[in-house]
């Protein structure tokens, strides 16, 4: 579990990286699944999930990221990975109680 200040930074970064309607759809579906299948987890992070539900698509294109080898990689899924990690940590914490 992260300290609140550090968690807030990761959440802000996640929001900045969510672009386009397709990513937004995936995020909203994930939030709906968590609300339906894991209500305790949803209650722990209700404000965060509601914020995600209010996000709007931005019209900017995804920017390529250069790896250490100089190859261009598209980081389309990186916001989803961060979101998934946060969710999984929360689920584990709830299950450990």
Beta strands, then each sheet from edge to edge (+ up, - down):
strand 1: 64-66
strand 2: 72-74
sheet 1: 1+ 2-
end
